[in-house]
Amino acid sequence: MVGESYLVGLIGDGVLPSLTPPMHEAEGDAHGMRYLYRPLDLAVLGRRADEVGAIIAEGRALGFSAFNVTHPCKREVLSALDEVDPVAAGVGAANTVLIVDGKLVGHNTDVTGFASALAAGLPGADLGSVVLIGAGGAGGAVAHALLGAGVARLAIVDVVPASAARLAADTAAAFPAARVSSAAPADLAALLADADGLVNASFVGMHSHPGIPVDATLLHPGLWVADIVYRPVVTELVAAARAAGCRVLDGGQMAVGQAADAFRLITGREPDRARMHAHFLDLVAQGR
């Protein structure tokens, strides 16, 4: 459409190196639209996570079309929204905020993004018993995606026990056929010994939060490992899991999946997911 243009923002901590902006902009170019995507880093702005609603309100006044929201604002943003999509409401977190007729409408594309990544990147993965690290906004989305994919037993681990217990209770209610429990990091050795899969949905491993969320000696060849962190793509967890002989899913495919779904919500255009993934790989190869 001639004259079609979008101004989109990414709100979060440490988002300046994110590959989401160039992925969105390249797909916008392919559709012949003017599409500008700008990172709004909390640290650079000197803002707190609980100010995400104010940042969005300021952006709306400045003419932004939509926002993506990432760590640590996905739960915080809900209180600022006028409407929440059922998926985002069920997860208790939003990562995409549309401005529709002046109203702020929240969606969550992390659920579908991880579900498609798991299916494409780890086909046939054993879903009998999975350990999920991280009970924040991303953890909630991944938990819903895992249980929706058919995981029979899910153990949720978080450094804040109350957060893990709350997410376990919420997801158990939403998926009554599954066995969902919460645990502390000290329980990881026992949990992983008998687990089929491990997913890191915490921020540990991000370029701004380096490290590994689990003792590497606990990884074993009978375990598949997925990390949702994609900046860097090869996190310490991904590298350790490969060295241990695990089947591994890095965060790149989820990044592309959630970005493609967000692009569709924002523009109403169907993105070419293969093209977006190819562009993502090009960006990684360029050292972006």
C-alpha positions in Angstrom: 0.0 0.0 0.0 1.5 3.3 -1.0 2.4 5.5 1.9 2.1 2.6 4.4 4.5 3.3 7.3 5.2 2.0 10.8 7.3 3.2 13.7 7.9 0.4 16.3 9.8 0.3 19.5 11.5 -2.5 21.6 11.4 -1.8 25.3 13.6 -3.8 27.7 17.0 -4.0 29.5 20.1 -4.4 27.3 18.2 -4.3 24.0 20.5 -2.2 21.9 22.3 -5.2 20.3 19.0 -7.0 19.6 18.5 -8.5 16.1 14.8 -8.0 16.2 14.9 -4.4 14.8 16.9 -5.3 11.7 14.7 -8.5 11.1 11.5 -6.4 11.2 12.9 -3.7 9.1 14.2 -6.1 6.4 10.8 -7.8 6.2 9.1 -4.4 6.0 11.4 -3.6 3.0 10.5 -6.8 1.3 6.8 -5.8 1.6 7.5 -2.4 0.2 6.6 -0.4 3.3 8.4 2.1 5.4 9.1 0.3 8.6 11.3 1.8 11.3 12.1 -0.2 14.4 13.9 1.4 17.3 15.3 -0.1 20.6 14.3 1.7 23.8 16.8 0.5 26.3 15.8 1.0 29.9 19.5 1.4 31.0 20.2 4.0 28.4 16.9 5.9 29.2 17.5 5.7 32.9 14.1 4.1 33.4 12.8 1.3 35.5 10.8 -1.8 34.4 7.7 -0.5 36.3 7.8 2.6 34.0 7.0 0.6 30.9 3.5 1.9 30.8 4.7 5.5 30.9 7.2 4.8 28.2 4.5 3.4 26.0 2.2 6.3 26.7 5.1 8.7 25.7 5.7 6.7 22.6 2.1 6.7 21.6 2.1 10.5 21.9 5.1 10.7 19.7 3.5 8.6 16.9 4.7 5.1 17.5 2.6 2.4 15.9 3.4 -0.5 18.3 5.9 -1.9 20.7 7.6 -5.1 21.5 8.3 -5.7 25.2 11.0 -7.9 26.6 12.8 -8.6 29.9 12.0 -7.4 32.5 8.8 -5.7 31.4 6.5 -8.5 30.0 4.5 -8.8 33.2 4.8 -5.2 34.3 3.2 -4.0 31.0 -0.1 -5.7 31.6 -1.4 -3.1 34.1 -0.9 -0.4 31.4 -3.0 -2.1 28.8 -6.6 -1.4 27.8 -7.2 -4.9 26.3 -5.3 -8.2 26.6 -5.4 -11.0 24.1 -6.6 -14.4 25.6 -3.2 -16.0 25.1 -1.4 -13.1 26.8 -3.9 -13.1 29.6 -3.5 -16.9 30.1 0.3 -16.5 30.3 0.1 -13.4 32.4 2.6 -11.5 30.2 2.6 -9.6 26.9 5.5 -9.1 24.5 3.6 -7.1 21.8 1.5 -4.0 22.3 -0.6 -2.6 19.5 -2.1 0.8 19.4 -5.6 0.3 18.0 -8.0 3.3 17.8 -5.9 4.9 20.6 -6.2 1.8 22.9 -3.2 -0.3 24.0 -3.8 -4.0 23.2 -1.5 -6.7 24.4 -0.5 -10.0 22.7 2.0 -12.7 23.4 3.9 -14.2 20.4 6.5 -16.0 22.6 4.1 -19.0 23.0 3.7 -19.6 19.3 7.4 -18.6 18.7 8.7 -21.3 21.0 6.2 -23.9 19.9 7.2 -23.6 16.2 10.9 -23.5 17.2 10.6 -26.8 19.2 8.7 -28.5 16.4 11.1 -27.4 13.7 14.4 -27.6 15.6 13.9 -30.7 17.8 11.5 -32.9 15.8 10.6 -36.1 17.7 12.0 -34.8 21.0 10.9 -36.9 24.0 8.3 -34.8 25.9 7.9 -37.1 28.9 9.7 -35.0 31.5 11.0 -31.5 31.0 12.7 -29.0 33.4 12.1 -25.3 32.8 14.4 -22.7 34.3 12.8 -19.3 34.7 9.3 -18.4 35.9 9.1 -14.8 34.5 7.2 -13.6 31.5 9.2 -15.7 29.0 9.0 -18.7 31.3 5.2 -18.5 31.4 5.0 -18.4 27.6 7.4 -21.4 27.3 5.5 -23.4 29.9 2.3 -22.9 28.0 4.0 -23.9 24.7 5.6 -27.0 26.2 2.4 -28.2 27.8 0.5 -27.4 24.6 3.0 -29.5 22.7 2.3 -32.5 25.0 4.8 -32.4 27.8 3.6 -34.9 30.4 5.7 -33.7 33.4 7.0 -30.2 33.8 9.2 -29.0 36.7 9.6 -25.2 36.9 12.7 -23.9 38.6 13.3 -20.3 39.6 15.6 -18.5 42.0 12.5 -17.0 43.5 10.5 -20.1 44.8 7.2 -18.2 45.0 7.4 -17.3 41.3 8.0 -21.0 40.3 5.2 -22.1 42.6 2.8 -19.5 41.2 3.6 -20.4 37.6 3.3 -24.1 38.3 -0.2 -23.6 39.9 -1.4 -21.4 37.0 -0.2 -23.8 34.3 -1.4 -26.9 36.1 -4.9 -25.3 36.2 -4.7 -24.6 32.5 -3.4 -28.1 31.6 -5.0 -30.5 34.1 -3.8 -33.6 32.2 -0.2 -32.8 32.9 1.9 -33.0 36.1 3.3 -29.6 36.8 5.5 -28.9 39.9 7.9 -26.2 41.1 11.4 -26.6 42.5 14.4 -24.7 43.6 17.8 -24.5 41.9 19.2 -26.8 44.5 16.9 -29.6 43.1 18.3 -29.4 39.6 20.8 -32.3 39.9 18.0 -34.7 40.9 15.6 -33.3 38.3 18.0 -33.4 35.4 19.1 -37.0 36.1 15.7 -38.3 35.1 14.6 -35.5 32.7 14.2 -35.8 28.9 14.6 -32.1 28.2 15.8 -28.8 29.7 14.7 -25.3 28.7 16.3 -22.1 29.8 13.8 -19.3 29.9 15.7 -17.1 32.3 17.8 -14.1 31.3 21.0 -15.8 32.3 23.2 -16.1 29.2 22.2 -12.8 27.6 25.1 -10.6 26.5 24.2 -8.2 29.4 23.7 -11.1 31.9 26.5 -13.6 31.0 26.7 -17.0 32.6 25.1 -20.4 32.6 21.8 -21.2 34.5 22.8 -24.8 35.4 26.0 -26.6 36.4 27.3 -27.9 33.1 28.3 -31.2 34.7 24.5 -32.0 35.1 24.1 -32.2 31.3 24.1 -35.6 29.7 23.5 -37.1 26.2 20.0 -38.3 27.1 18.9 -34.7 27.6 17.8 -32.3 24.9 18.5 -28.7 25.7 16.8 -25.5 24.5 17.8 -21.9 25.2 15.5 -19.0 24.4 18.4 -16.5 24.7 19.6 -15.6 21.2 21.9 -12.7 21.8 24.4 -14.4 21.7 23.1 -17.4 19.8 25.7 -19.7 21.1 25.3 -19.1 24.9 27.4 -20.8 27.5 24.5 -23.3 28.0 24.3 -24.1 24.2 28.0 -24.6 24.0 28.1 -26.8 27.1 25.1 -28.9 25.9 26.7 -29.5 22.6 29.9 -30.5 24.3 27.9 -33.0 26.5 26.4 -34.6 23.4 22.8 -33.2 23.9 20.4 -32.4 21.1 20.3 -28.6 21.2 17.9 -25.9 20.1 19.4 -22.4 20.3 17.3 -19.3 20.7 17.4 -18.2 17.0 14.3 -20.1 15.8 12.2 -18.8 18.7 13.4 -15.3 18.0 12.4 -15.6 14.4 9.0 -17.2 15.2 8.0 -14.5 17.7 9.2 -11.7 15.5 7.3 -13.1 12.5 4.1 -13.3 14.5 4.6 -9.8 15.9 5.2 -8.4 12.4 1.9 -10.0 11.2 0.0 -8.4 14.2 1.5 -5.0 13.6 1.1 -4.8 9.9 -1.6 -7.2 9.0 0.8 -8.7 6.4 1.9 -12.4 6.4 5.6 -12.5 6.8 7.9 -14.9 4.9 9.3 -16.9 7.8 12.0 -18.6 5.8 13.2 -15.2 4.5 13.2 -13.8 8.0 15.2 -16.8 9.3 17.7 -16.5 6.5 18.2 -12.8 7.3 18.6 -13.7 11.0 21.4 -16.1 10.1 23.0 -13.5 7.9 23.0 -11.0 10.8 24.6 -13.6 13.1 27.2 -14.4 10.4 28.0 -10.7 10.2 28.7 -10.6 13.9 25.7 -8.3 14.6 
